[in-house]
């Protein structure tokens, strides 16, 4: 099915505002929304999925028109609170249409962080009183019209409705492509970070390609990746995991390698970390201004820097770098500061087509990391 055809039917429902967080399963849909360029739809990429529900709530209060909220099924956790305590028909009754990418679909091979979420996706919607339909690559245009008619009936009753999208549902049309203007390649930056910190630190890395690239580069440099805890799920929580380790033993040097989209998702962590001000935590933010791991759509904060926010929150030292040499110098200076520090690394959207994935299970990698921690 062409995503543009799907969007045409969405427009026919009277929906003109689309908001959410990108997902690889919905890449063709997201590309089509971006290609629209604001002609038919207002489009907002929000910090997290719960924020999208909030935006959709405000739009409805002001206009009486429901919004479309898109998300990966892993984002269901972020929408449960605003959905249950604001939008549900027993509270304010705010109608909205969800389009949900189904990662971890039972019976289909997927990454470990998606397996359990995939199993409970439909059950979560049922518990949340959200009726739904499932579409795939065999769904016809006629069937889509019927599904959206059903959805419209529920929206008219001030309820929500969800369309769960299986992988491969939407066919490729025109891909959305953009450049962020930076030259430093992320994997090159990660290699420099490993060369400078791996031997005497433990690393917590964020979800997506950052962890995958650290995994491969660490194996290439050192023959192991035991000092890296890869936060394969729970986007936006790597820095708090890193702090949990750092506060347990001040003698450990902990490095959090974060992503700009992940920091944006739960930015309150910056204020918390600054308040606690652990001297043994180095926070590195890899900023390519995009949700690159799921299709390279710009974030809702694209083109902006995080170091000023970190400094305002109370980080003791901050650096913004755009080159390999600047990164090396910042890492060397941060090692002498021994205070809560942020290094923001501005990188391009380049990544290898043949980038691999961890060979071990998440549990095995976690156990190996814990063993390495105990050696201190």
C-alpha positions in Angstrom: 0.0 0.0 0.0 1.2 3.5 -0.8 1.5 5.7 2.3 0.3 8.6 0.2 -3.0 6.7 -0.4 -3.3 6.0 3.3 -2.8 9.7 4.0 -5.4 10.7 1.5 -7.9 8.6 3.4 -6.8 10.2 6.7 -7.4 13.6 5.2 -10.9 12.5 4.1 -11.6 11.7 7.8 -11.1 15.4 8.6 -7.7 14.9 10.2 -5.2 17.7 9.4 -2.7 17.4 12.2 -0.2 14.6 12.5 2.2 14.2 15.5 4.4 11.5 17.0 7.8 9.9 17.2 9.4 8.2 14.1 9.6 4.4 13.8 11.4 2.2 11.3 8.3 0.1 10.6 6.5 3.4 9.7 9.4 4.9 7.7 7.5 5.0 4.4 4.6 6.7 6.3 6.9 9.2 7.9 8.6 9.9 4.6 5.2 10.6 3.0 4.3 13.0 5.9 7.6 14.8 5.5 7.1 14.9 1.7 3.8 16.6 2.2 5.7 19.6 3.5 2.8 21.1 5.3 0.5 21.3 2.3 -2.2 19.0 3.6 -1.1 18.3 7.2 0.5 20.2 10.1 3.2 17.8 11.3 5.1 17.8 14.6 7.8 15.4 15.8 7.5 15.6 19.6 10.1 14.8 22.3 8.3 11.6 23.2 5.0 9.8 22.5 3.2 11.1 25.6 3.9 14.6 24.5 2.2 13.8 21.1 -0.9 12.8 23.1 -0.7 16.1 24.9 -0.4 18.0 21.7 -3.3 16.1 20.2 -5.4 16.9 23.3 -4.7 20.6 23.0 -5.5 20.6 19.3 -8.9 18.9 19.9 -9.8 21.3 22.7 -9.1 24.3 20.4 -10.6 23.0 17.2 -12.8 20.0 17.9 -10.8 18.1 15.3 -8.9 14.9 16.3 -5.3 14.3 15.4 -3.3 11.4 14.2 -0.6 10.2 16.6 2.1 7.8 15.3 4.5 5.8 17.3 6.4 2.5 17.6 4.7 0.1 19.9 7.6 0.6 22.4 6.2 4.1 22.8 3.0 2.7 24.3 4.5 3.0 27.7 5.0 6.7 27.2 1.3 7.3 26.3 -0.3 5.3 29.0 -0.5 8.1 31.6 -1.9 10.9 29.4 -4.1 8.4 27.6 -5.6 7.0 30.8 -5.7 10.2 32.9 -6.6 12.8 30.3 -7.8 11.4 27.0 -9.9 8.4 28.1 -13.7 8.8 27.6 -14.2 8.5 31.4 -12.1 11.7 31.9 -12.1 14.3 29.1 -12.9 12.0 26.2 -10.4 13.3 23.7 -10.6 11.4 20.4 -7.4 10.6 18.4 -6.3 8.1 15.9 -3.1 6.1 16.7 -0.9 4.6 14.0 1.4 2.1 15.7 4.4 0.3 14.2 4.4 -3.3 15.4 8.0 -4.3 16.3 8.4 -7.7 17.9 5.3 -9.2 16.2 4.9 -12.8 17.6 6.4 -15.3 15.2 8.6 -12.8 13.5 12.3 -12.4 14.2 13.2 -9.1 15.7 15.6 -7.5 18.2 15.5 -8.6 21.9 14.1 -5.3 23.2 11.0 -5.7 21.0 10.1 -9.3 21.8 8.1 -8.8 25.0 6.6 -5.5 23.9 5.5 -7.2 20.6 3.7 -9.9 22.6 1.7 -7.5 24.7 0.9 -4.7 22.2 -2.6 -5.8 21.5 -3.3 -6.6 25.2 -2.1 -3.1 26.3 -4.5 -1.4 23.9 -7.4 -3.6 25.1 -6.6 -2.7 28.7 -6.4 0.9 27.8 -9.9 0.7 26.2 -8.5 1.4 22.7 -10.1 -0.7 19.9 -7.8 -1.4 17.0 -7.3 -3.0 13.6 -4.2 -4.6 12.2 -3.0 -3.9 8.6 -0.3 -5.6 6.6 1.0 -5.7 3.0 -2.2 -7.5 1.9 -4.6 -4.9 3.2 -6.5 -3.3 0.3 -7.5 0.2 -0.2 -11.1 -0.8 0.2 -10.3 -2.5 3.5 -8.4 0.7 4.7 -11.5 2.8 3.9 -13.6 0.3 6.0 -11.2 0.4 8.9 -11.1 4.2 8.9 -14.9 4.4 8.7 -14.9 2.3 11.9 -12.3 4.5 13.4 -14.3 7.6 12.6 -17.3 6.1 14.4 -15.2 5.6 17.6 -13.7 9.1 17.3 -17.3 10.5 17.0 -18.0 8.9 20.4 -15.0 10.7 21.9 -12.9 7.6 22.0 -9.5 6.6 20.5 -8.8 4.1 17.8 -5.6 2.4 16.8 -4.2 1.0 13.6 -1.4 -1.5 14.2 1.0 -1.6 11.2 3.0 -4.7 10.5 6.4 -4.5 8.9 6.3 -4.2 5.1 2.8 -2.7 5.0 3.7 0.4 3.2 5.7 0.3 -0.1 8.6 2.6 -0.9 7.7 5.8 -2.6 9.9 8.9 -2.5 12.3 8.7 0.4 12.8 11.8 2.6 16.5 12.8 2.5 18.2 15.7 4.2 21.6 16.7 5.4 22.4 18.3 8.8 25.5 20.1 7.7 28.1 18.3 9.8 31.1 16.3 8.6 32.3 14.2 11.4 31.1 10.6 11.0 29.5 9.2 14.1 31.4 5.8 14.0 34.7 7.7 13.7 33.8 9.8 16.8 32.8 6.6 18.7 36.1 5.0 17.9 38.0 8.1 19.3 35.8 7.9 22.4 36.7 4.2 22.9 40.4 4.9 22.4 40.3 7.5 25.1 38.1 6.1 27.7 37.5 2.3 27.3 40.5 1.0 29.3 39.7 2.8 32.5 36.0 3.4 32.3 32.6 1.7 32.0 30.3 2.8 29.3 26.5 3.0 29.1 25.3 3.6 25.6 21.9 4.6 24.3 19.5 2.6 22.1 20.0 2.4 18.3 23.0 2.6 16.0 25.2 4.2 18.7 25.3 1.0 20.7 25.7 -1.2 17.6 28.7 0.9 16.4 30.3 0.9 19.8 29.9 -2.9 19.9 31.7 -3.4 16.6 34.4 -0.8 17.2 35.1 -2.1 20.7 35.5 -5.6 19.4 37.8 -4.3 16.6 40.0 -2.3 19.0 40.1 -4.5 22.1 38.6 -7.9 21.1 35.7 -7.5 23.6 32.8 -5.2 24.6 32.5 -6.2 28.2 32.8 -2.6 29.5 29.8 -1.5 27.5 26.2 -1.7 28.8 24.0 -1.3 25.7 20.7 0.2 26.5 18.9 -1.5 23.7 15.4 -0.4 24.8 14.0 2.3 27.1 15.0 5.2 24.9 16.0 8.2 26.9 17.0 6.4 30.1 20.7 5.6 29.4 21.9 8.6 31.5 19.9 7.6 34.5 21.3 4.0 34.2 24.8 5.5 34.1 24.1 7.6 37.2 22.8 4.5 39.0 26.1 2.9 38.4 28.1 6.0 39.1 26.5 6.7 42.5 27.0 3.2 43.7 30.8 3.6 43.7 32.5 7.0 43.2 35.7 5.2 42.4 34.3 4.0 39.1 34.6 6.3 36.0 31.3 6.1 34.1 30.8 7.4 30.6 27.3 7.7 29.1 27.2 7.8 25.3 23.8 9.3 24.6 21.9 10.4 21.5 20.3 13.8 20.9 16.8 12.2 20.3 17.2 10.1 23.5 18.2 13.1 25.6 15.2 15.1 24.2 12.8 12.3 25.1 13.4 12.6 28.8 15.3 15.9 29.3 14.4 16.1 32.9 17.3 13.8 33.5 19.7 16.7 32.8 18.3 18.7 35.7 18.5 15.7 38.0 22.0 14.8 37.1 23.2 18.4 37.6 21.6 18.5 41.0 23.3 15.3 42.0 26.5 16.4 40.2 28.4 13.1 40.3 32.2 13.7 39.8 32.7 10.4 38.1 30.2 10.7 35.3 31.0 12.0 31.8 27.9 12.5 29.6 28.6 12.4 25.9 25.8 13.4 23.5 26.1 12.3 19.9 24.0 14.9 18.1 23.0 14.4 14.4 19.7 16.3 14.9 17.7 13.3 13.8 16.1 10.0 14.8 18.6 8.4 12.5 18.3 4.8 13.7 14.6 4.7 12.6 14.7 6.6 9.3 16.6 9.9 9.8 13.6 12.1 10.4 14.7 15.4 12.1 13.9 15.6 15.8 11.6 18.3 17.1 14.7 20.1 18.4 16.9 19.7 15.3 19.6 22.2 14.7 19.9 23.1 18.4 22.6 22.4 20.9 22.3 20.7 24.3 25.4 22.1 26.0 23.8 25.4 26.9 20.9 23.5 28.5 23.3 21.3 30.4 25.2 24.3 31.6 22.0 26.1 32.7 21.0 23.0 34.6 24.3 23.0 36.5 26.7 20.7 34.6 30.2 21.7 35.8 31.9 21.7 32.4 30.5 21.5 28.8 32.1 21.2 25.4 30.7 21.3 21.9 32.8 19.7 19.2 32.6 19.3 15.4 35.9 17.6 14.5 37.9 14.6 15.5 40.7 16.8 16.9 38.3 18.9 19.0 36.8 15.7 20.4 40.2 14.3 21.4 41.0 17.6 23.2 37.7 17.7 25.0 38.0 14.1 26.2 41.5 14.8 27.5 40.3 18.0 29.3 37.3 16.1 30.8 39.6 13.5 32.2 41.4 16.2 34.2 38.2 18.0 35.3 36.7 15.1 37.2 33.3 16.8 37.5 30.0 16.2 35.9 30.8 17.1 32.3 28.9 17.0 28.9 30.6 16.7 25.6 28.3 17.3 22.7 29.6 15.8 19.4 28.0 17.2 16.2 28.0 14.4 13.6 26.7 13.7 10.1 23.9 11.3 9.2 26.4 8.8 7.7 26.2 5.1 8.8 27.4 1.9 7.3 25.0 -0.3 5.3 26.7 -3.4 6.7 26.5 -2.4 10.3 25.9 -5.5 12.4 24.1 -6.3 15.6 25.2 -7.9 18.9 25.8 -11.6 18.6 25.0 -12.3 22.2 21.6 -11.9 23.9 20.9 -8.8 25.9 21.0 -10.9 29.1 24.5 -12.3 28.2 25.8 -8.8 27.5 24.4 -7.5 30.8 26.0 -10.4 32.8 29.4 -9.8 31.2 29.2 -6.1 32.0 28.3 -6.8 35.6 31.3 -9.2 35.9 33.6 -6.5 34.6 32.2 -4.1 37.1 33.1 -6.4 39.9 36.8 -6.5 38.9 37.2 -3.0 40.3 
